[in-house]
């Protein structure tokens, strides 16, 4: 079953301020590293960042989030984040058991990804030895957060057990100087 329990969060709440500031700094670090490593010369290397949306998700066993990407509403470029608040023990136990089974070649592939997040870097099908890696699997851990471009497709696999999995997602607008001026006009 797809996710049913999603709630928008008030980023102006004083309890949210330190969290949002930490994420903003991580997003700016991401942008700065990208600019340093990029072969492309951007017309506006200075960027402004603002929260677009922030919400919590509570997943029950069997829930999943299908292949999707995030959108920002005010800027051309954007960054998405996910922060893990609660993770069922089952996910880590199952992963450990899957690794043990893999050594015996008895593990169905799907078991390795129960409750995990997959970033889908390359959706192209190719037999070429030099193609990009297809995905990166993230095993959720309480307190971990991930920063990624809004255009990056990702999916969350269902899991078994009795506990819920909680996370907080935040999308950030990343404005160029020109966009920032138009946005604030």
C-alpha positions, 0 to 999 in steps of 0.5 A: 500500500502506498503511503497514507500518513503524510503531514505538512510541517510548520518550518516557522515553529521555533522547534524546527528552526535549528533543524531547518538551518542545519539542512540549509547549510548542508544544501549550500555545502552540496551546491558549493561542492557541485560548483567546484567539481562542475565542468560547466560554468554557471552564470550565477554561482551565488545562490539563495536558499529557501524552504519550499515544502516540509512534511513528515511521513509515517510508514506502516509495514507494507507501505511503500513510496513508488518511483518519484522525484521532487519538485520545487515551486519557485526556482528552476533548481532545487534540493530535496532532503530526507531525515530518519526519525524512527526506523523499525528494528526489522529493517536492520535485522532483515538486512543482516539476515539477508547478507548471511543468506547471500553467502549461502546463495539462498537470498531473494534479491527483494529481501535485501531492500526491505524498508530501504531507499533507492536513489535511481541514478540511471534509468537507461538500460544498457549492456555497455560496461561503462554505463553509470551505476543504476542505483544507490541503496540507503539503509535508513538509520535514525538521525541520518539525513540525505541531501540530493537534487530534486530531479533524482528519482527514488523509491522506498521499498515496503518492509515487514514487522510491526513498527512504523518508519518515520521520516521528514522530507524537505524541499528547498528552492535554490535561487540564482541571483536573477531568480531571487530578485524576481521572487522578492520583487 
